[in-house]
Each structure stands twice: as C-alpha cells, then as structure tokens.
C-alpha cells in the first residue's frame, strides 16, 4: 500500500475514534490526538521524502490549528476540537487542511442548525445572533456599543468532532475522485 493510502486509513481511524469519544464523553483524549499526530509524522517520514515531515505534516498541522484557533479564543470551540483539526492537518498537508477546515465550518453550521431545530431553540438562537451582531452594526454606524456584562444563554453545545469528520471525509472524497 502507498503512503497516501496509509495516511488516509489512519486519519479515518483517528476521526472515527474522536467521534466516538466526543459523542460518549463530550471530550477528545489528548492521547488519541498525540498518537495520531505521531503516526502522521512517522508516515510522512517513511514516505521517502524526509522534507515531507515539514512541508506536509507540520505545515498542515499549523494550518489546521490556525484555522480553528480564533474560534477557541472567542470561546466558541473547545481545545480538543482545535487539536483534532490540527492533527487532521498533519495527515492532509496544508492545502487540504485549509479545504477541510472550510468544509468543516459548513458541516458545523448544518449540524448546529439541526441541533437548534431539534431542541426547538430557534428563537433563542436568533436572539443570540442578533445580540452578537448588534455591536458590529452599531460600530459600522459610528455608535459606541455598550459593554456586554451578561453572557448570552447557550442553546446547547455539540460534538464538533462530527463536523470535523464530515468536512474532512468530504474533502478526502473530492481529492480522490
């Protein structure tokens, strides 16, 4: 089997395990992510091109992390999700990590909408969106927004490993067709 096939199979295994943990325990173990990262880097190393570790593995890791880090800093995403996307990037390389991140954002939006509708929390979600956009719109009109002291009521969290898996598998499928 080629190195690319091994990378794909190992990535799928990491993603499925991450989904199982995220659904069952609402967390993604660091041991799983560290093992996945080490396996990805080892496969890049054994591909015959030692520079592939830097140009593909570590560069992809950085892209995956940088694509999700702002959401973590805004407290819109958990650290495990950022680390999972970074690990995905180590398998895929920088360009596919970027594409996978964008596809994951779309999958996450669809998943979030499904969860909000299933929980019948659409009205609360729309109020939250309005409250998030209000300061931006006020600034655009030259008005200084008041400071927000009270946090918005959450409509519920979601196992984001599902979105990462869906987005990544979609990009992998497109890459191979």
N, C-alpha and C positions, 0 to 999 in steps of 0.2 A: 504494500500500500504506500501511496505517496505521502509526503509530509503534510500536504494540504488536506488530505483525507483524514489523517490522524488529528490534525488541528480541529477540523470540523466535528469529528466524532467526540473528541474530548470536550469541546465547547458545548455541544448539545448535552453531554452528561452533566457538566457543571451547571448549565441553565436549568435542567430538569430537577437536579438536587436543590438548587437555590429556590425554585418554585415550591418544592415540597416543604422545605423549611419555612419559607415565608408564609405559606398557607397554614401550616400546622402550628408554628411557634411565633409568627409575626417578626421573625428576625432571620438574618442570613449569617451563618457562622463564619468567623474570620478564618478558621482552619480550612474550610472549603475554598474560600477565596484565595488564600495563600497557596494551597495545593494547586488550584487551577492556574494561578499566575506562574508558579514554578514549572508546572508541566508545559505551559505555553512557551515560556522562555527556553526550556530544555528542547522542545521540538524545533523551535527556531534555530537553536544552536546546532542541532543534529541535522538540519536541512542541507548542510554542506556549505552554507554561506554564513560565516560567523558574524558578519556585519548585519545580518538579518535580525539578530537579537536587538540591536539598537534601532535600525531603520524601520523595523516592523513591530517587534514585540514591545519595546519600551516606548516608542513613539505612539503606537496605538494605545498603550496604557495611559499615556499623558493626554491624548485627545479624549479618550473615554472619560477620564477624570475631570478634565476641564469643561467638558460639555455639561456635566451634571453638578459640578461644584457650586455654581451660583445658586442653584435651587436648594442645596443643602444650607448654604449661608443665609438664605432667606427663610429657612426652616420649613420649606415646602417639600423636603425629601429627607429620608433617613440616610445615615452614613453608609449603611450596608448596601443601599441601592447605588450610591456613588462608587463604592468599591467594586460592586458587581459589574457596573458598566466599564470601569477601568480594566477589570480582568477580561471582559469581553473584548475590549480594545487590544489587549495583549495578544489575543488569539487572532483577531482580524486584521490588525495593522491600522495605520492612521486613517486612510481614506474610507475604508469600510466601517471603522469605528465611528466616524463622523456620520456616515449614512445611517448606520444602525441607531445612533443617538436620535437623529431626526425621525426615523420610523418609530422609535420607542416613544418619543413625545406624542406622536399621533395615536399610537396604540394606548398610551396612558390616558389621553383625552377621551378616547372612546370608552375605555374601562371606567374612568371616573364618571362619565355621563351615565353609563349603565348602572353603576352603584348608586348614584344620586337618585335616579329614577326608580330603581328597585326599592330603595328605602323611603321613597316618597318625600324627598327632601329638596325637591327642585326649587321651591320658593325660597328656602333658606340659602340655597346655593346662589341663586340670582341676587339676593340681597347682599351676600358676601362679595360677589363680583362687583356689584355697584359700589360697595364701600371701599373696595380695593382700587377701583378706577377713579373715584371721586377726587382724591388728592392730585392725581395726574391731570385730570381735566381742569381742576382749579389752577394748577401751576401754568397750564397752557393759556389760560385766560388772564394770567398775571395776578392771581389772588393767592395769598399765602394760606395754605390749608392749616386747620387747627391740628394740634398733636393728638394722635390716637392713643389714648391710655388703656382702653379696654380691648382685649383681643377679640377677633371675630369668632362666633360659635362655629365649631367644625361640623361639617356634615358627615364626617367619618373618614377614617384612613383606608388605605387599600394596599394589598400586597403588590408592590410595584415590580417585583421580580417577574410577575406575569406579563407586564407590559414590556419589560426588557427582553424577555424571552420571545414574545410575539414579534417585536420590532426586529430583533436580531435574526430570528428564523426567516422572516420575510426578506431581509437583505441577503441572507445566505442563499435563499432560494433564487432571488433575482440574479445573484452573482453566478450561479451555476446553470442558469437557463439561457 
